[in-house]
């Protein structure tokens, strides 16, 4: 089973009010080293058989990203079924 | 300059109506190989100096993820300033 990840982010020149709201809240948490926060969408497409990046791109173009204000990148992610659920559960970081 | 990515997804047992809406629209696009669609948040935290994964985790815990229904994973992403903007622009896939 393989998963294709589509990361959709606002274009750099587009204002990100959500991200700014988080950035403005950081000093109250005592966090000062972060200069900017950008928030986008992460979509996981699970394929039955072999993952098809072209099909994933077509879906992203048609349904997942608004090309006027957003850009997207596509990644292939091998799903190791049990471990992923366990890793996601504990929210372990995975400094790639 | 380094960026920490926080990926926030709904827990597997939580219903994802957005993802289901996209999954139901796929046959109309002629896409049949995708068995499930899950939609979450991708947050980019840009650090001034050295990235601090513990600080990123504290921000994720406090502001970015609801621990009752969501899990998050943290990744370190080296930002190669110019290329990333250009790669994002062309929406190039990056089958990692």
N, CA and C atoms of all chains as a GROMACS GRO file, in nm:
protein
  576
    1UNK      N    1   0.088  -0.118   0.000
    1UNK     CA    2   0.000   0.000   0.000
    1UNK      C    3   0.092   0.123   0.000
    2UNK      N    4   0.062   0.217  -0.085
    2UNK     CA    5   0.149   0.335  -0.090
    2UNK      C    6   0.063   0.459  -0.085
    3UNK      N    7   0.120   0.561  -0.032
    3UNK     CA    8   0.043   0.684  -0.012
    3UNK      C    9   0.114   0.797  -0.086
    4UNK      N   10   0.038   0.880  -0.153
    4UNK     CA   11   0.096   0.999  -0.215
    4UNK      C   12   0.053   1.118  -0.132
    5UNK      N   13   0.149   1.201  -0.096
    5UNK     CA   14   0.119   1.320  -0.016
    5UNK      C   15   0.117   1.442  -0.106
    6UNK      N   16   0.015   1.522  -0.091
    6UNK     CA   17   0.008   1.648  -0.166
    6UNK      C   18   0.012   1.761  -0.063
    7UNK      N   19   0.115   1.843  -0.072
    7UNK     CA   20   0.127   1.957   0.020
    7UNK      C   21   0.087   2.084  -0.057
    8UNK      N   22  -0.017   2.148  -0.008
    8UNK     CA   23  -0.068   2.269  -0.074
    8UNK      C   24  -0.038   2.389   0.017
    9UNK      N   25   0.036   2.487  -0.038
    9UNK     CA   26   0.067   2.605   0.041
    9UNK      C   27   0.026   2.730  -0.037
   10UNK      N   28  -0.005   2.836   0.038
   10UNK     CA   29  -0.032   2.964  -0.028
   10UNK      C   30   0.096   3.012  -0.095
   11UNK      N   31   0.082   3.081  -0.208
   11UNK     CA   32   0.202   3.138  -0.273
   11UNK      C   33   0.267   3.236  -0.177
   12UNK      N   34   0.400   3.251  -0.186
   12UNK     CA   35   0.470   3.337  -0.089
   12UNK      C   36   0.414   3.480  -0.083
   13UNK      N   37   0.365   3.530  -0.197
   13UNK     CA   38   0.320   3.672  -0.198
   13UNK      C   39   0.179   3.689  -0.141
   14UNK      N   40   0.113   3.577  -0.111
   14UNK     CA   41  -0.024   3.586  -0.059
   14UNK      C   42  -0.022   3.597   0.094
   15UNK      N   43  -0.096   3.691   0.149
   15UNK     CA   44  -0.105   3.710   0.294
   15UNK      C   45  -0.166   3.586   0.359
   16UNK      N   46  -0.110   3.546   0.475
   16UNK     CA   47  -0.160   3.426   0.543
   16UNK      C   48  -0.208   3.466   0.683
   17UNK      N   49  -0.333   3.512   0.696
   17UNK     CA   50  -0.383   3.560   0.826
   17UNK      C   51  -0.379   3.455   0.935
   18UNK      N   52  -0.405   3.328   0.900
   18UNK     CA   53  -0.399   3.222   1.001
   18UNK      C   54  -0.257   3.212   1.057
   19UNK      N   55  -0.162   3.208   0.966
   19UNK     CA   56  -0.023   3.197   1.008
   19UNK      C   57   0.018   3.316   1.092
   20UNK      N   58  -0.029   3.435   1.055
   20UNK     CA   59   0.007   3.555   1.133
   20UNK      C   60  -0.055   3.549   1.272
   21UNK      N   61  -0.176   3.496   1.281
   21UNK     CA   62  -0.240   3.486   1.414
   21UNK      C   63  -0.155   3.397   1.505
   22UNK      N   64  -0.106   3.286   1.450
   22UNK     CA   65  -0.021   3.196   1.530
   22UNK      C   66   0.110   3.267   1.565
   23UNK      N   67   0.169   3.333   1.466
   23UNK     CA   68   0.297   3.402   1.490
   23UNK      C   69   0.282   3.507   1.600
   24UNK      N   70   0.169   3.579   1.600
   24UNK     CA   71   0.148   3.683   1.702
   24UNK      C   72   0.126   3.624   1.842
   25UNK      N   73   0.083   3.498   1.846
   25UNK     CA   74   0.056   3.436   1.978
   25UNK      C   75   0.184   3.377   2.039
   26UNK      N   76   0.287   3.363   1.959
   26UNK     CA   77   0.408   3.294   2.008
   26UNK      C   78   0.476   3.364   2.125
   27UNK      N   79   0.491   3.498   2.123
   27UNK     CA   80   0.559   3.562   2.236
   27UNK      C   81   0.492   3.530   2.369
   28UNK      N   82   0.359   3.517   2.368
   28UNK     CA   83   0.290   3.486   2.495
   28UNK      C   84   0.327   3.348   2.544
   29UNK      N   85   0.372   3.261   2.450
   29UNK     CA   86   0.416   3.127   2.491
   29UNK      C   87   0.563   3.128   2.532
   30UNK      N   88   0.624   3.247   2.517
   30UNK     CA   89   0.767   3.256   2.549
   30UNK      C   90   0.854   3.206   2.434
   31UNK      N   91   0.796   3.198   2.314
   31UNK     CA   92   0.873   3.149   2.199
   31UNK      C   93   0.912   3.270   2.115
   32UNK      N   94   1.044   3.291   2.095
   32UNK     CA   95   1.085   3.411   2.022
   32UNK      C   96   1.166   3.384   1.898
   33UNK      N   97   1.214   3.261   1.877
   33UNK     CA   98   1.307   3.236   1.766
   33UNK      C   99   1.241   3.217   1.632
   34UNK      N  100   1.104   3.219   1.628
   34UNK     CA  101   1.034   3.187   1.502
   34UNK      C  102   0.999   3.316   1.428
   35UNK      N  103   1.047   3.331   1.305
   35UNK     CA  104   1.026   3.456   1.232
   35UNK      C  105   0.897   3.453   1.150
   36UNK      N  106   0.857   3.334   1.103
   36UNK     CA  107   0.730   3.334   1.027
   36UNK      C  108   0.661   3.198   1.037
   37UNK      N  109   0.528   3.205   1.025
   37UNK     CA  110   0.447   3.083   1.033
   37UNK      C  111   0.357   3.083   0.909
   38UNK      N  112   0.360   2.974   0.832
   38UNK     CA  113   0.272   2.963   0.714
   38UNK      C  114   0.192   2.835   0.731
   39UNK      N  115   0.062   2.844   0.708
   39UNK     CA  116  -0.024   2.727   0.727
   39UNK      C  117  -0.085   2.686   0.594
   40UNK      N  118  -0.074   2.556   0.561
   40UNK     CA  119  -0.131   2.506   0.436
   40UNK      C  120  -0.203   2.376   0.461
   41UNK      N  121  -0.227   2.302   0.352
   41UNK     CA  122  -0.300   2.175   0.364
   41UNK      C  123  -0.207   2.060   0.330
   42UNK      N  124  -0.230   1.950   0.401
   42UNK     CA  125  -0.155   1.827   0.370
   42UNK      C  126  -0.260   1.721   0.339
   43UNK      N  127  -0.254   1.666   0.218
   43UNK     CA  128  -0.356   1.569   0.177
   43UNK      C  129  -0.288   1.435   0.151
   44UNK      N  130  -0.344   1.332   0.213
   44UNK     CA  131  -0.290   1.197   0.193
   44UNK      C  132  -0.383   1.120   0.099
   45UNK      N  133  -0.330   1.080  -0.015
   45UNK     CA  134  -0.408   1.000  -0.111
   45UNK      C  135  -0.358   0.856  -0.103
   46UNK      N  136  -0.447   0.765  -0.063
   46UNK     CA  137  -0.404   0.624  -0.050
   46UNK      C  138  -0.445   0.550  -0.178
   47UNK      N  139  -0.346   0.486  -0.241
   47UNK     CA  140  -0.373   0.415  -0.366
   47UNK      C  141  -0.391   0.265  -0.338
   48UNK      N  142  -0.483   0.204  -0.414
   48UNK     CA  143  -0.507   0.060  -0.399
   48UNK      C  144  -0.380  -0.016  -0.437
   49UNK      N  145  -0.336  -0.001  -0.560
   49UNK     CA  146  -0.217  -0.076  -0.604
   49UNK      C  147  -0.099   0.017  -0.609
   50UNK      N  148  -0.033   0.022  -0.725
   50UNK     CA  149   0.083   0.109  -0.745
   50UNK      C  150   0.039   0.257  -0.742
   51UNK      N  151   0.110   0.343  -0.674
   51UNK     CA  152   0.071   0.486  -0.672
   51UNK      C  153   0.098   0.550  -0.808
   52UNK      N  154   0.008   0.638  -0.849
   52UNK     CA  155   0.020   0.700  -0.982
   52UNK      C  156   0.035   0.851  -0.961
   53UNK      N  157   0.159   0.898  -0.974
   53UNK     CA  158   0.186   1.040  -0.945
   53UNK      C  159   0.114   1.131  -1.045
   54UNK      N  160   0.096   1.084  -1.168
   54UNK     CA  161   0.026   1.168  -1.266
   54UNK      C  162  -0.120   1.185  -1.225
   55UNK      N  163  -0.177   1.074  -1.176
   55UNK     CA  164  -0.318   1.081  -1.134
   55UNK      C  165  -0.329   1.174  -1.012
   56UNK      N  166  -0.229   1.163  -0.923
   56UNK     CA  167  -0.231   1.249  -0.802
   56UNK      C  168  -0.222   1.396  -0.844
   57UNK      N  169  -0.138   1.422  -0.947
   57UNK     CA  170  -0.124   1.560  -0.995
   57UNK      C  171  -0.256   1.608  -1.054
   58UNK      N  172  -0.325   1.521  -1.128
   58UNK     CA  173  -0.453   1.560  -1.190
   58UNK      C  174  -0.555   1.593  -1.081
   59UNK      N  175  -0.557   1.512  -0.975
   59UNK     CA  176  -0.650   1.537  -0.864
   59UNK      C  177  -0.614   1.670  -0.795
   60UNK      N  178  -0.486   1.691  -0.775
   60UNK     CA  179  -0.442   1.816  -0.708
   60UNK      C  180  -0.481   1.937  -0.792
   61UNK      N  181  -0.456   1.926  -0.924
   61UNK     CA  182  -0.491   2.037  -1.013
   61UNK      C  183  -0.640   2.068  -1.010
   62UNK      N  184  -0.720   1.959  -1.011
   62UNK     CA  185  -0.865   1.977  -1.028
   62UNK      C  186  -0.935   2.008  -0.896
   63UNK      N  187  -0.890   1.945  -0.786
   63UNK     CA  188  -0.970   1.952  -0.663
   63UNK      C  189  -0.898   2.012  -0.542
   64UNK      N  190  -0.767   1.997  -0.537
   64UNK     CA  191  -0.702   2.023  -0.408
   64UNK      C  192  -0.637   2.160  -0.396
   65UNK      N  193  -0.594   2.217  -0.510
   65UNK     CA  194  -0.524   2.346  -0.500
   65UNK      C  195  -0.586   2.448  -0.594
   66UNK      N  196  -0.591   2.572  -0.547
   66UNK     CA  197  -0.640   2.681  -0.632
   66UNK      C  198  -0.516   2.746  -0.695
   67UNK      N  199  -0.493   2.721  -0.826
   67UNK     CA  200  -0.368   2.766  -0.887
   67UNK      C  201  -0.346   2.917  -0.883
   68UNK      N  202  -0.451   2.993  -0.859
   68UNK     CA  203  -0.433   3.139  -0.856
   68UNK      C  204  -0.355   3.180  -0.732
   69UNK      N  205  -0.383   3.117  -0.619
   69UNK     CA  206  -0.319   3.161  -0.494
   69UNK      C  207  -0.235   3.053  -0.427
   70UNK      N  208  -0.240   2.930  -0.480
   70UNK     CA  209  -0.169   2.822  -0.412
   70UNK      C  210  -0.074   2.748  -0.505
   71UNK      N  211   0.028   2.684  -0.445
   71UNK     CA  212   0.114   2.593  -0.521
   71UNK      C  213   0.111   2.459  -0.447
   72UNK      N  214   0.145   2.352  -0.517
   72UNK     CA  215   0.146   2.223  -0.447
   72UNK      C  216   0.270   2.143  -0.486
   73UNK      N  217   0.311   2.056  -0.395
   73UNK     CA  218   0.418   1.962  -0.429
   73UNK      C  219   0.366   1.823  -0.393
   74UNK      N  220   0.416   1.724  -0.465
   74UNK     CA  221   0.367   1.587  -0.449
   74UNK      C  222   0.482   1.498  -0.403
   75UNK      N  223   0.457   1.414  -0.303
   75UNK     CA  224   0.563   1.324  -0.254
   75UNK      C  225   0.504   1.183  -0.249
   76UNK      N  226   0.591   1.087  -0.271
   76UNK     CA  227   0.551   0.947  -0.256
   76UNK      C  228   0.590   0.904  -0.116
   77UNK      N  229   0.498   0.842  -0.043
   77UNK     CA  230   0.534   0.797   0.093
   77UNK      C  231   0.498   0.650   0.105
   78UNK      N  232   0.602   0.565   0.130
   78UNK     CA  233   0.575   0.422   0.150
   78UNK      C  234   0.507   0.409   0.285
   79UNK      N  235   0.395   0.339   0.292
   79UNK     CA  236   0.325   0.325   0.421
   79UNK      C  237   0.366   0.192   0.480
   80UNK      N  238   0.430   0.201   0.601
   80UNK     CA  239   0.457   0.075   0.672
   80UNK      C  240   0.343   0.068   0.774
   81UNK      N  241   0.232   0.008   0.734
   81UNK     CA  242   0.102   0.019   0.803
   81UNK      C  243   0.114   0.034   0.954
   82UNK      N  244   0.156  -0.065   1.026
   82UNK     CA  245   0.147  -0.061   1.173
   82UNK      C  246   0.231   0.055   1.227
   83UNK      N  247   0.358   0.066   1.185
   83UNK     CA  248   0.445   0.165   1.250
   83UNK      C  249   0.390   0.306   1.230
   84UNK      N  250   0.337   0.334   1.113
   84UNK     CA  251   0.293   0.474   1.088
   84UNK      C  252   0.187   0.511   1.191
   85UNK      N  253   0.092   0.419   1.211
   85UNK     CA  254  -0.016   0.455   1.306
   85UNK      C  255   0.047   0.478   1.442
   86UNK      N  256   0.142   0.390   1.478
   86UNK     CA  257   0.203   0.401   1.613
   86UNK      C  258   0.284   0.532   1.620
   87UNK      N  259   0.364   0.560   1.512
   87UNK     CA  260   0.448   0.683   1.516
   87UNK      C  261   0.357   0.806   1.522
   88UNK      N  262   0.250   0.801   1.441
   88UNK     CA  263   0.159   0.918   1.439
   88UNK      C  264   0.101   0.936   1.579
   89UNK      N  265   0.067   0.823   1.643
   89UNK     CA  266   0.004   0.830   1.776
   89UNK      C  267   0.093   0.906   1.873
   90UNK      N  268   0.221   0.870   1.874
   90UNK     CA  269   0.308   0.933   1.974
   90UNK      C  270   0.361   1.066   1.922
   91UNK      N  271   0.326   1.102   1.799
   91UNK     CA  272   0.366   1.232   1.746
   91UNK      C  273   0.517   1.245   1.744
   92UNK      N  274   0.587   1.130   1.721
   92UNK     CA  275   0.734   1.134   1.720
   92UNK      C  276   0.786   1.218   1.604
   93UNK      N  277   0.891   1.298   1.630
   93UNK     CA  278   0.944   1.376   1.518
   93UNK      C  279   1.031   1.285   1.432
   94UNK      N  280   1.045   1.329   1.307
   94UNK     CA  281   1.118   1.240   1.215
   94UNK      C  282   1.204   1.334   1.136
   95UNK      N  283   1.318   1.370   1.204
   95UNK     CA  284   1.406   1.473   1.145
   95UNK      C  285   1.469   1.412   1.021
   96UNK      N  286   1.398   1.432   0.908
   96UNK     CA  287   1.449   1.371   0.782
   96UNK      C  288   1.575   1.441   0.740
   97UNK      N  289   1.916   2.957   0.714
   97UNK     CA  290   1.775   2.963   0.754
   97UNK      C  291   1.718   2.821   0.744
   98UNK      N  292   1.649   2.781   0.848
   98UNK     CA  293   1.595   2.645   0.843
   98UNK      C  294   1.448   2.650   0.880
   99UNK      N  295   1.377   2.557   0.830
   99UNK     CA  296   1.233   2.555   0.851
   99UNK      C  297   1.195   2.424   0.918
  100UNK      N  298   1.106   2.432   1.014
  100UNK     CA  299   1.053   2.310   1.076
  100UNK      C  300   0.910   2.293   1.026
  101UNK      N  301   0.879   2.174   0.978
  101UNK     CA  302   0.744   2.146   0.927
  101UNK      C  303   0.667   2.068   1.033
  102UNK      N  304   0.547   2.110   1.058
  102UNK     CA  305   0.459   2.038   1.150
  102UNK      C  306   0.340   1.988   1.068
  103UNK      N  307   0.326   1.857   1.061
  103UNK     CA  308   0.213   1.799   0.988
  103UNK      C  309   0.109   1.752   1.089
  104UNK      N  310  -0.009   1.810   1.081
  104UNK     CA  311  -0.116   1.775   1.175
  104UNK      C  312  -0.224   1.700   1.099
  105UNK      N  313  -0.255   1.577   1.144
  105UNK     CA  314  -0.359   1.498   1.079
  105UNK      C  315  -0.461   1.454   1.183
  106UNK      N  316  -0.585   1.433   1.135
  106UNK     CA  317  -0.686   1.376   1.224
  106UNK      C  318  -0.644   1.234   1.261
  107UNK      N  319  -0.677   1.191   1.382
  107UNK     CA  320  -0.647   1.053   1.421
  107UNK      C  321  -0.723   0.959   1.328
  108UNK      N  322  -0.666   0.840   1.301
  108UNK     CA  323  -0.729   0.748   1.203
  108UNK      C  324  -0.876   0.718   1.234
  109UNK      N  325  -0.911   0.714   1.362
  109UNK     CA  326  -1.049   0.675   1.396
  109UNK      C  327  -1.149   0.791   1.382
  110UNK      N  328  -1.098   0.911   1.356
  110UNK     CA  329  -1.188   1.027   1.346
  110UNK      C  330  -1.237   1.042   1.201
  111UNK      N  331  -1.364   1.063   1.184
  111UNK     CA  332  -1.424   1.080   1.050
  111UNK      C  333  -1.368   1.208   0.986
  112UNK      N  334  -1.340   1.199   0.854
  112UNK     CA  335  -1.284   1.316   0.786
  112UNK      C  336  -1.378   1.355   0.671
  113UNK      N  337  -1.482   1.436   0.699
  113UNK     CA  338  -1.580   1.469   0.597
  113UNK      C  339  -1.520   1.539   0.474
  114UNK      N  340  -1.419   1.624   0.497
  114UNK     CA  341  -1.355   1.693   0.382
  114UNK      C  342  -1.292   1.589   0.290
  115UNK      N  343  -1.218   1.500   0.352
  115UNK     CA  344  -1.152   1.396   0.273
  115UNK      C  345  -1.252   1.310   0.198
  116UNK      N  346  -1.363   1.280   0.264
  116UNK     CA  347  -1.466   1.197   0.199
  116UNK      C  348  -1.529   1.270   0.083
  117UNK      N  349  -1.549   1.401   0.098
  117UNK     CA  350  -1.607   1.479  -0.012
  117UNK      C  351  -1.516   1.470  -0.134
  118UNK      N  352  -1.385   1.481  -0.113
  118UNK     CA  353  -1.291   1.472  -0.225
  118UNK      C  354  -1.294   1.330  -0.282
  119UNK      N  355  -1.293   1.231  -0.194
  119UNK     CA  356  -1.293   1.092  -0.241
  119UNK      C  357  -1.417   1.063  -0.326
  120UNK      N  358  -1.531   1.118  -0.286
  120UNK     CA  359  -1.656   1.094  -0.361
  120UNK      C  360  -1.655   1.165  -0.496
  121UNK      N  361  -1.574   1.271  -0.508
  121UNK     CA  362  -1.570   1.346  -0.635
  121UNK      C  363  -1.476   1.281  -0.737
  122UNK      N  364  -1.392   1.189  -0.691
  122UNK     CA  365  -1.288   1.135  -0.780
  122UNK      C  366  -1.345   1.058  -0.900
  123UNK      N  367  -1.447   0.970  -0.880
  123UNK     CA  368  -1.496   0.898  -0.998
  123UNK      C  369  -1.539   0.992  -1.112
  124UNK      N  370  -1.595   1.107  -1.077
  124UNK     CA  371  -1.637   1.201  -1.182
  124UNK      C  372  -1.517   1.253  -1.261
  125UNK      N  373  -1.398   1.247  -1.197
  125UNK     CA  374  -1.276   1.291  -1.268
  125UNK      C  375  -1.215   1.173  -1.345
  126UNK      N  376  -1.280   1.056  -1.329
  126UNK     CA  377  -1.226   0.938  -1.396
  126UNK      C  378  -1.111   0.877  -1.319
  127UNK      N  379  -1.099   0.911  -1.190
  127UNK     CA  380  -0.990   0.857  -1.108
  127UNK      C  381  -1.048   0.746  -1.020
  128UNK      N  382  -0.995   0.622  -1.035
  128UNK     CA  383  -1.055   0.512  -0.959
  128UNK      C  384  -0.958   0.442  -0.866
  129UNK      N  385  -0.828   0.467  -0.876
  129UNK     CA  386  -0.731   0.388  -0.801
  129UNK      C  387  -0.712   0.434  -0.658
  130UNK      N  388  -0.781   0.543  -0.618
  130UNK     CA  389  -0.755   0.601  -0.484
  130UNK      C  390  -0.859   0.548  -0.386
  131UNK      N  391  -0.813   0.482  -0.280
  131UNK     CA  392  -0.908   0.421  -0.185
  131UNK      C  393  -0.945   0.518  -0.072
  132UNK      N  394  -0.855   0.608  -0.036
  132UNK     CA  395  -0.897   0.702   0.072
  132UNK      C  396  -0.823   0.834   0.060
  133UNK      N  397  -0.888   0.939   0.108
  133UNK     CA  398  -0.832   1.074   0.105
  133UNK      C  399  -0.843   1.130   0.246
  134UNK      N  400  -0.730   1.174   0.302
  134UNK     CA  401  -0.734   1.234   0.436
  134UNK      C  402  -0.671   1.374   0.424
  135UNK      N  403  -0.738   1.473   0.483
  135UNK     CA  404  -0.688   1.611   0.470
  135UNK      C  405  -0.649   1.664   0.608
  136UNK      N  406  -0.526   1.720   0.615
  136UNK     CA  407  -0.481   1.777   0.743
  136UNK      C  408  -0.414   1.910   0.718
  137UNK      N  409  -0.336   1.954   0.818
  137UNK     CA  410  -0.270   2.084   0.809
  137UNK      C  411  -0.119   2.064   0.798
  138UNK      N  412  -0.059   2.153   0.719
  138UNK     CA  413   0.088   2.154   0.709
  138UNK      C  414   0.132   2.294   0.752
  139UNK      N  415   0.212   2.302   0.858
  139UNK     CA  416   0.253   2.431   0.910
  139UNK      C  417   0.404   2.444   0.897
  140UNK      N  418   0.446   2.556   0.838
  140UNK     CA  419   0.589   2.581   0.821
  140UNK      C  420   0.631   2.686   0.925
  141UNK      N  421   0.722   2.648   1.013
  141UNK     CA  422   0.775   2.742   1.114
  141UNK      C  423   0.916   2.778   1.070
  142UNK      N  424   0.938   2.907   1.042
  142UNK     CA  425   1.071   2.950   0.998
  142UNK      C  426   1.147   3.006   1.118
  143UNK      N  427   1.266   2.948   1.143
  143UNK     CA  428   1.345   2.990   1.258
  143UNK      C  429   1.452   3.091   1.214
  144UNK      N  430   1.479   3.188   1.302
  144UNK     CA  431   1.582   3.289   1.273
  144UNK      C  432   1.718   3.220   1.262
  145UNK      N  433   1.759   3.157   1.372
  145UNK     CA  434   1.892   3.092   1.371
  145UNK      C  435   1.876   2.944   1.356
  146UNK      N  436   1.935   2.869   1.453
  146UNK     CA  437   1.926   2.723   1.452
  146UNK      C  438   1.782   2.680   1.482
  147UNK      N  439   1.726   2.584   1.410
  147UNK     CA  440   1.589   2.539   1.440
  147UNK      C  441   1.585   2.462   1.571
  148UNK      N  442   1.479   2.484   1.647
  148UNK     CA  443   1.468   2.421   1.780
  148UNK      C  444   1.346   2.329   1.778
  149UNK      N  445   1.372   2.200   1.764
  149UNK     CA  446   1.259   2.104   1.750
  149UNK      C  447   1.175   2.101   1.878
  150UNK      N  448   1.238   2.121   1.994
  150UNK     CA  449   1.160   2.119   2.120
  150UNK      C  450   1.064   2.237   2.122
  151UNK      N  451   1.113   2.352   2.075
  151UNK     CA  452   1.026   2.470   2.072
  151UNK      C  453   0.911   2.448   1.974
  152UNK      N  454   0.946   2.384   1.860
  152UNK     CA  455   0.842   2.357   1.759
  152UNK      C  456   0.736   2.264   1.819
  153UNK      N  457   0.784   2.165   1.896
  153UNK     CA  458   0.690   2.070   1.959
  153UNK      C  459   0.600   2.144   2.058
  154UNK      N  460   0.659   2.237   2.135
  154UNK     CA  461   0.580   2.312   2.234
  154UNK      C  462   0.473   2.395   2.162
  155UNK      N  463   0.509   2.457   2.051
  155UNK     CA  464   0.412   2.537   1.974
  155UNK      C  465   0.302   2.446   1.918
  156UNK      N  466   0.343   2.330   1.867
  156UNK     CA  467   0.244   2.235   1.810
  156UNK      C  468   0.147   2.190   1.919
  157UNK      N  469   0.204   2.156   2.036
  157UNK     CA  470   0.119   2.111   2.147
  157UNK      C  471   0.020   2.218   2.189
  158UNK      N  472   0.070   2.343   2.196
  158UNK     CA  473  -0.013   2.450   2.254
  158UNK      C  474  -0.108   2.512   2.153
  159UNK      N  475  -0.062   2.525   2.025
  159UNK     CA  476  -0.142   2.607   1.932
  159UNK      C  477  -0.189   2.533   1.807
  160UNK      N  478  -0.113   2.433   1.764
  160UNK     CA  479  -0.137   2.384   1.628
  160UNK      C  480  -0.222   2.257   1.620
  161UNK      N  481  -0.217   2.174   1.724
  161UNK     CA  482  -0.291   2.047   1.714
  161UNK      C  483  -0.380   2.030   1.836
  162UNK      N  484  -0.499   1.973   1.812
  162UNK     CA  485  -0.590   1.941   1.921
  162UNK      C  486  -0.564   1.794   1.958
  163UNK      N  487  -0.499   1.770   2.072
  163UNK     CA  488  -0.457   1.633   2.104
  163UNK      C  489  -0.572   1.533   2.117
  164UNK      N  490  -0.693   1.581   2.132
  164UNK     CA  491  -0.807   1.488   2.147
  164UNK      C  492  -0.835   1.420   2.013
  165UNK      N  493  -0.827   1.494   1.905
  165UNK     CA  494  -0.865   1.437   1.775
  165UNK      C  495  -0.752   1.437   1.673
  166UNK      N  496  -0.639   1.498   1.705
  166UNK     CA  497  -0.532   1.509   1.605
  166UNK      C  498  -0.399   1.457   1.658
  167UNK      N  499  -0.313   1.415   1.563
  167UNK     CA  500  -0.174   1.384   1.599
  167UNK      C  501  -0.085   1.470   1.509
  168UNK      N  502   0.039   1.488   1.551
  168UNK     CA  503   0.128   1.568   1.464
  168UNK      C  504   0.265   1.504   1.457
  169UNK      N  505   0.333   1.530   1.346
  169UNK     CA  506   0.473   1.488   1.335
  169UNK      C  507   0.553   1.612   1.295
  170UNK      N  508   0.678   1.613   1.333
  170UNK     CA  509   0.764   1.731   1.312
  170UNK      C  510   0.882   1.690   1.224
  171UNK      N  511   0.911   1.771   1.122
  171UNK     CA  512   1.026   1.741   1.033
  171UNK      C  513   1.110   1.865   1.023
  172UNK      N  514   1.238   1.843   1.008
  172UNK     CA  515   1.330   1.954   0.984
  172UNK      C  516   1.348   1.966   0.833
  173UNK      N  517   1.332   2.087   0.778
  173UNK     CA  518   1.352   2.103   0.634
  173UNK      C  519   1.453   2.214   0.610
  174UNK      N  520   1.566   2.178   0.544
  174UNK     CA  521   1.666   2.282   0.513
  174UNK      C  522   1.608   2.365   0.400
  175UNK      N  523   1.608   2.497   0.415
  175UNK     CA  524   1.551   2.582   0.309
  175UNK      C  525   1.664   2.629   0.220
  176UNK      N  526   1.656   2.589   0.088
  176UNK     CA  527   1.752   2.646  -0.007
  176UNK      C  528   1.672   2.758  -0.073
  177UNK      N  529   1.676   2.878  -0.014
  177UNK     CA  530   1.586   2.990  -0.046
  177UNK      C  531   1.540   2.994  -0.190
  178UNK      N  532   1.624   3.024  -0.284
  178UNK     CA  533   1.578   3.052  -0.422
  178UNK      C  534   1.509   2.929  -0.481
  179UNK      N  535   1.574   2.812  -0.472
  179UNK     CA  536   1.517   2.696  -0.544
  179UNK      C  537   1.379   2.662  -0.491
  180UNK      N  538   1.360   2.670  -0.361
  180UNK     CA  539   1.230   2.626  -0.308
  180UNK      C  540   1.118   2.709  -0.372
  181UNK      N  541   1.139   2.839  -0.376
  181UNK     CA  542   1.034   2.924  -0.434
  181UNK      C  543   1.010   2.879  -0.578
  182UNK      N  544   1.119   2.857  -0.650
  182UNK     CA  545   1.105   2.820  -0.793
  182UNK      C  546   1.037   2.683  -0.802
  183UNK      N  547   1.080   2.586  -0.717
  183UNK     CA  548   1.021   2.450  -0.724
  183UNK      C  549   0.873   2.459  -0.687
  184UNK      N  550   0.845   2.536  -0.583
  184UNK     CA  551   0.704   2.549  -0.539
  184UNK      C  552   0.624   2.609  -0.654
  185UNK      N  553   0.682   2.707  -0.722
  185UNK     CA  554   0.611   2.777  -0.831
  185UNK      C  555   0.567   2.675  -0.936
  186UNK      N  556   0.661   2.589  -0.975
  186UNK     CA  557   0.626   2.498  -1.085
  186UNK      C  558   0.554   2.375  -1.030
  187UNK      N  559   0.536   2.369  -0.895
  187UNK     CA  560   0.459   2.256  -0.839
  187UNK      C  561   0.523   2.124  -0.875
  188UNK      N  562   0.661   2.124  -0.887
  188UNK     CA  563   0.730   2.001  -0.925
  188UNK      C  564   0.712   1.893  -0.818
  189UNK      N  565   0.687   1.769  -0.861
  189UNK     CA  566   0.678   1.666  -0.756
  189UNK      C  567   0.818   1.630  -0.712
  190UNK      N  568   0.824   1.574  -0.591
  190UNK     CA  569   0.962   1.547  -0.543
  190UNK      C  570   0.948   1.415  -0.473
  191UNK      N  571   0.953   1.312  -0.563
  191UNK     CA  572   0.928   1.177  -0.513
  191UNK      C  573   1.044   1.138  -0.424
  192UNK      N  574   1.027   1.171  -0.295
  192UNK     CA  575   1.139   1.149  -0.200
  192UNK      C  576   1.156   1.000  -0.174
   0.00000   0.00000   0.00000
